[in-house]
């Protein structure tokens, strides 16, 4: 049972490049989400999904796209990278979006945009 | 709107000292409250939670009590160890624009010196 896995662990992009951050979970969780973590700001929700084929925007969705074609995978796409997107990105999953469910986090992807 | 405020860090203590990390919140209704911990180089993991007023969450020697009258959920530990060095996040789960989302504090870095 690998839990939540994320790839890559580190990435450096140039402004304007695109890339996809991968996230997968093997716990059959319905709810998955992407956060970015910036110093002094805690976690901010980018996008989330309550099941395969269903996605919605979080607090800071601009510049990012997501899709959820399977229960297991929830990739995050940066369409045209900007320096403001330099951050640490975490994927998380839980059984549902219910209030008491434990969120399981991946190890994170540290992204630098030059 | 809903928000979480944590004491600023870093908090530096000697081993075996008593720990308190303050967390206060603003929310409508009756949110669920959480403490997550992030060890260096890792993703976040649930430390403890409380889902209703006067509940006490506990795990690994840490405790926090859901105080509705003071809108607080302070984290305490009687005797800290070097291995407790990490970043601690307080969070609440409450409706935001009819969607239920975790609202995160900015995190408090804890440094324990031997």
Contacts between the chains, C-beta under 8 A, distances in Angstrom:
chain1	res1	chain2	res2	distance
A	4	B	43	7.4
A	40	B	106	5.5
A	41	B	106	6.0
A	42	B	4	7.8
A	42	B	89	6.4
A	42	B	104	3.8
A	42	B	105	5.5
A	42	B	106	4.5
A	42	B	107	5.6
A	43	B	44	7.7
A	43	B	89	7.2
A	43	B	102	7.7
A	43	B	104	4.4
A	44	B	104	7.7
A	45	B	101	5.8
A	45	B	102	7.4
A	48	B	101	7.7
A	56	B	99	7.0
A	58	B	101	6.9
A	59	B	101	7.7
A	90	B	43	5.7
A	90	B	44	7.0
A	92	B	43	7.9
A	92	B	44	7.8
A	97	B	100	5.4
A	98	B	100	7.6
A	99	B	31	7.4
A	99	B	32	4.4
A	99	B	51	7.2
A	99	B	93	4.2
A	99	B	94	7.7
A	99	B	100	6.3
A	100	B	32	5.3
A	100	B	49	6.8
A	100	B	51	5.2
A	100	B	93	7.4
A	102	B	46	4.7
A	102	B	49	7.6
A	103	B	36	7.6
A	103	B	44	7.4
A	103	B	46	6.9
A	103	B	102	6.8
A	104	B	45	7.9
A	105	B	43	3.4
A	105	B	44	4.5
A	105	B	45	6.7
A	106	B	43	5.3
A	107	B	41	7.6
A	107	B	42	5.9
A	107	B	43	5.0
A	108	B	42	7.8
A	108	B	43	5.5
